[in-house]
Amino acid sequence: MNVTCPQCSTIFRIDPAKVPEQGVRARCSVCSGLIAVRRPPVAAPVLAPAPPPPRPEPTPAPVHVAPTPDPVRAAPPPPPSPPPAPVVEWSPPSPAVEPTPRAPAARVNNPFLQQDPSTRARRLARALVSDLVVYYPEKRQRGLAEGNLKELFGEEIRKSWEEYTEQVGEELAKTTPYFTEALNEILAEGRQLFG
C-alpha cells in the first residue's frame, strides 16, 4: 500500500502486513513530519443476495402507538478511544523497479575547452576560417572563379589571424601550420593557395 506524507507529499510504499491492527505513527525521513499509517480495511466477501421469502397474504395492519421516550434514561457512553500509536522512524524503501543504467554521457569536445594547446589551436583555426566561408559565400565563389581569393579576403584573413594569435599565443601561432592549413583546406577548397 502507498502512504503519503501530509507535510511534504513524499509517497512511501509499505507492506500492509507489517502495520499493527491499531495502526502506527511514522516519522517521514524527508521532512520529519508525522504520518498516521493504518492498515487498509479488509473488504468482506460479496455474497449473492438470498432469495426473498414468500409473501404472506395481506392482513389488516394493526394500529400501533409509538412509545414516548423515557427522559430518565441517559445516552449510551461513547466507545473507548484506542491507545495512542507508537512513533516509528520510517525511511522510504528502495524503488520497486530498478532504474536502467544510463549509458555514459558522450564527451563533448569543445575546441575552446581543450587542454592540449595544439588541438585547441587546430580547432580554433578551422572555426575562424569556417566563419569566413559562412559569412561571405558569394565573395568566396567569385574569388575561386577569378583566382584572386587571397586579395579578396585579405582584410578578413588578417582579422582572423589576429584573433587566432591572441587566443593561442604568438609562439604557437607562428610555429604551427594550423591556420594556413585551414585556409587551404576550407577557404580554398583544398587548393594550396596560402603558404
C-alpha positions in Angstrom: 0.0 0.0 0.0 1.1 3.6 -0.5 1.2 6.2 2.3 1.7 9.9 1.6 3.4 12.3 4.0 0.9 15.2 4.7 3.7 17.8 5.0 5.9 17.1 2.0 3.8 14.8 -0.1 6.5 12.1 -0.3 5.0 8.7 -1.1 6.2 5.6 0.8 5.4 2.0 -0.2 4.6 -0.1 2.9 3.8 -3.8 3.4 0.3 -3.7 5.0 1.1 -7.0 6.8 3.7 -5.1 8.9 1.3 -2.4 10.1 -0.2 -3.3 13.5 -4.0 -3.7 13.9 -4.3 -0.4 15.8 -2.1 1.5 13.3 1.2 3.3 13.8 2.6 6.8 13.5 5.7 7.0 11.4 8.2 9.9 11.0 8.9 11.0 7.4 12.6 10.6 6.6 12.4 13.5 4.2 10.8 16.3 6.3 10.5 14.6 9.8 6.7 15.1 9.7 4.4 12.5 11.4 2.4 10.1 9.2 -0.6 8.2 10.5 -0.4 4.7 9.0 -3.5 2.5 9.2 -4.0 -0.9 7.8 -6.4 -0.8 4.9 -9.9 -2.2 5.7 -10.3 -5.8 4.5 -13.3 -6.0 2.2 -15.9 -8.5 3.2 -16.6 -11.1 0.6 -19.6 -10.2 -1.6 -22.3 -12.9 -1.3 -25.2 -13.3 -3.6 -28.4 -12.0 -2.1 -30.7 -14.5 -0.6 -34.0 -15.1 -2.4 -36.8 -13.1 -0.8 -39.1 -15.0 1.5 -42.6 -15.8 0.1 -45.1 -13.1 0.6 -47.8 -13.8 3.1 -51.3 -12.9 2.3 -52.1 -9.4 3.3 -53.7 -8.9 6.7 -55.0 -5.7 8.0 -52.3 -3.7 9.7 -52.7 -3.2 13.4 -52.6 0.4 14.7 -49.5 1.0 16.9 -48.9 3.9 19.3 -45.3 5.0 19.5 -43.9 4.9 23.0 -42.8 8.2 24.4 -39.1 8.4 25.2 -38.0 7.9 28.8 -36.4 11.2 30.0 -34.6 9.4 32.8 -32.7 7.2 30.5 -29.2 8.5 29.6 -27.5 8.1 26.2 -25.0 5.2 26.0 -21.4 6.1 26.8 -19.1 6.6 23.8 -16.8 3.7 22.9 -13.3 3.9 24.5 -10.7 5.6 22.3 -7.8 3.4 21.1 -4.4 3.9 22.8 -2.0 6.2 21.0 0.0 4.5 18.4 3.8 4.3 18.9 6.1 6.5 16.9 8.4 4.6 14.5 11.1 6.1 12.3 10.3 5.3 8.6 12.6 5.5 5.6 11.5 5.4 2.0 12.1 1.9 0.6 14.2 1.3 -2.4 12.2 1.7 -5.6 10.3 -1.4 -6.7 11.8 -1.1 -10.2 15.5 -0.9 -10.6 16.4 2.1 -12.8 18.0 1.1 -16.0 21.7 2.0 -16.1 22.3 5.1 -18.1 24.9 4.9 -20.8 27.9 7.2 -20.1 27.4 10.6 -21.5 29.3 11.2 -24.7 32.2 13.5 -24.2 31.7 16.9 -25.7 34.9 18.0 -27.4 34.6 21.8 -27.3 37.7 23.1 -29.0 37.8 26.1 -26.7 37.9 23.8 -23.6 40.7 21.5 -24.8 43.7 21.3 -22.5 46.0 20.3 -25.3 47.2 23.6 -26.9 47.8 22.0 -30.3 44.4 20.5 -30.5 42.8 23.8 -29.3 44.8 25.8 -31.9 43.9 23.5 -34.8 40.2 23.6 -34.0 40.2 27.3 -33.4 41.9 27.9 -36.8 39.3 25.8 -38.5 36.4 27.6 -36.8 37.7 31.0 -37.7 38.2 30.1 -41.4 34.8 28.4 -41.5 33.3 31.6 -40.3 34.7 33.4 -43.4 33.1 30.8 -45.7 29.7 31.1 -43.9 29.7 34.9 -43.8 30.9 35.5 -47.4 29.8 32.6 -49.7 29.4 34.7 -52.9 32.7 36.5 -52.3 34.4 33.1 -51.9 32.9 31.7 -55.1 33.9 34.8 -57.0 37.5 34.6 -55.6 37.8 30.9 -56.5 36.5 31.5 -60.0 38.6 34.6 -60.7 41.8 33.3 -58.9 42.1 36.3 -56.6 40.9 34.7 -53.3 43.9 36.0 -51.3 43.3 39.6 -52.4 39.5 39.5 -51.9 39.8 38.1 -48.4 43.0 39.9 -47.3 41.3 42.1 -44.6 39.1 39.2 -43.2 42.1 36.8 -43.1 44.2 39.5 -41.3 41.5 40.0 -38.6 41.0 36.2 -38.2 44.8 35.8 -37.8 44.9 38.4 -35.1 42.2 36.7 -33.2 43.8 33.4 -33.6 47.2 34.7 -32.4 45.6 36.4 -29.4 43.8 33.2 -28.3 46.5 30.6 -28.8 49.6 32.8 -28.2 52.1 34.2 -30.7 54.6 31.5 -30.4 52.2 28.6 -31.1 50.5 30.6 -33.9 53.9 31.2 -35.7 55.4 27.8 -35.2 52.5 25.6 -36.3 50.8 25.4 -39.8 47.2 25.1 -38.4 45.9 28.4 -39.6 47.4 28.1 -43.1 46.2 24.5 -43.4 42.7 25.7 -42.5 42.8 28.5 -45.2 43.9 26.0 -47.9 41.5 23.2 -46.9 38.4 25.2 -46.1 38.5 28.6 -47.8 40.4 27.4 -50.9 38.6 24.1 -51.2 41.8 22.0 -50.9 43.9 24.2 -53.2 47.3 25.2 -51.9 46.8 29.0 -52.4 48.1 30.1 -49.0 51.7 29.4 -47.7 
